[in-house]
């Protein structure tokens, strides 16, 4: 939650989504989890509207200090206005519940599967990327162990 204070101060850029280990590693699951947090930041940045509708003083007077507001129409109309994370679980975990990492990784895979046609590259581009990876690996090995013939 280190990004919350800058957001509340008016920052309009949040970077580092999905980054782990000081930027050495990128995780799509972490990106999904970070997106959940950023949505919560944005919701906090909107502020809390204070007006006759949100204050609902008429409902407070009607229900009273010891009443139950959960069944009130006003509550049902407005409870959805809070941030609703996609993968963070606010309830009590069950014995076999998936942890955040599992949920985030599954969501990332689902996003990739749903957008596979948008993410595909030509074979020529794939071959170039593969060649770049091979060259980078060779360079890394040469730096570590010296030129290998």
C-alpha positions in Angstrom: 0.0 0.0 0.0 3.0 2.3 -0.4 1.3 3.9 -3.4 -1.8 5.1 -1.5 -0.3 8.3 -0.1 1.0 9.6 -3.4 -2.3 8.8 -5.0 -4.2 10.7 -2.3 -1.8 13.6 -2.8 -2.8 13.7 -6.5 -0.3 11.5 -8.3 -1.6 10.3 -11.6 1.1 7.8 -12.5 1.6 4.5 -10.7 4.4 2.4 -12.1 5.9 -1.0 -11.2 2.9 -3.2 -11.7 3.9 -6.8 -11.8 7.5 -6.1 -10.9 9.3 -8.3 -8.3 12.7 -8.3 -6.7 13.6 -4.7 -7.5 12.7 -5.0 -11.1 14.7 -8.1 -11.9 11.6 -10.3 -12.4 8.2 -9.6 -13.9 5.2 -11.7 -12.9 1.8 -11.5 -14.7 0.1 -12.9 -11.6 1.7 -10.0 -9.6 0.5 -7.6 -12.3 -3.1 -8.8 -11.8 -2.8 -8.4 -8.0 -1.2 -5.0 -8.4 -4.1 -4.0 -10.8 -6.5 -4.9 -7.9 -4.6 -2.6 -5.6 -4.5 0.2 -8.1 -8.3 0.0 -8.6 -8.6 0.4 -4.8 -6.2 3.4 -5.0 -8.4 5.0 -7.7 -11.5 4.4 -5.7 -9.9 6.1 -2.7 -8.8 9.0 -5.0 -12.4 9.6 -5.9 -13.1 10.6 -2.4 -16.3 10.1 -0.4 -19.2 12.1 -1.7 -21.0 13.9 1.1 -24.6 14.9 0.2 -28.2 14.3 1.2 -28.3 11.0 -0.6 -25.0 9.6 0.8 -25.6 10.8 4.3 -29.1 9.2 4.3 -30.1 11.1 7.5 -33.8 10.2 6.8 -32.9 6.5 6.9 -30.8 6.9 10.0 -33.7 8.6 11.7 -36.2 6.0 10.6 -34.1 2.9 11.5 -32.6 4.4 14.7 -29.5 3.8 16.6 -30.0 0.1 17.3 -31.6 -0.7 14.0 -30.4 -2.9 11.1 -29.4 -0.9 8.1 -28.5 -4.0 5.9 -32.0 -4.6 4.8 -32.7 -1.0 3.9 -33.3 -0.1 0.3 -30.8 2.7 0.6 -28.1 0.3 1.7 -28.9 -2.1 -1.1 -28.8 0.8 -3.6 -25.4 2.0 -2.4 -23.4 -0.9 -1.0 -21.9 -1.6 -4.5 -20.1 1.8 -4.6 -17.1 0.6 -2.6 -14.1 -0.9 -4.4 -14.6 -4.5 -5.4 -11.3 -6.3 -5.9 -11.3 -9.1 -8.4 -8.9 -11.4 -6.7 -8.4 -10.1 -3.1 -10.7 -12.0 -0.8 -12.3 -10.0 2.0 -14.2 -12.9 3.6 -13.0 -15.5 6.0 -10.9 -18.1 4.1 -12.1 -21.6 4.0 -9.8 -24.6 4.7 -9.1 -25.3 1.0 -9.2 -21.7 -0.3 -6.7 -20.7 -2.9 -4.2 -18.1 -1.8 -3.7 -14.8 -3.5 -0.9 -16.0 -5.7 -2.9 -18.9 -7.1 -5.9 -16.7 -7.8 -3.7 -14.0 -9.4 -1.9 -16.5 -11.6 -5.2 -18.2 -12.7 -6.6 -14.8 -13.6 -3.5 -13.8 -15.6 -3.7 -17.1 -17.5 -7.4 -16.5 -18.2 -6.7 -13.0 -19.5 -4.0 -14.4 -21.8 -6.3 -17.2 -23.1 -9.1 -14.8 -23.7 -6.8 -12.5 -25.7 -4.6 -15.0 -27.4 -5.6 -13.8 -30.9 -4.6 -10.3 -29.9 -1.3 -11.4 -28.5 0.0 -13.6 -31.4 2.9 -12.6 -33.5 4.1 -13.8 -36.9 6.5 -16.7 -37.0 9.2 -14.2 -38.3 8.8 -12.1 -35.2 8.8 -15.1 -33.0 12.0 -16.4 -34.6 13.7 -13.0 -34.1 12.7 -12.9 -30.5 14.0 -16.5 -30.0 17.3 -15.5 -31.7 17.6 -12.5 -29.4 17.1 -14.7 -26.4 19.7 -17.2 -27.6 22.2 -14.3 -28.2 21.6 -12.8 -24.8 22.1 -16.2 -23.1 25.3 -16.8 -25.0 26.5 -13.3 -24.0 25.7 -14.0 -20.4 27.5 -17.3 -20.5 30.6 -15.7 -22.1 30.6 -13.0 -19.5 30.4 -15.5 -16.7 32.7 -18.3 -18.0 34.6 -16.7 -20.8 34.3 -17.5 -24.5 33.3 -21.1 -25.1 34.0 -22.8 -28.4 
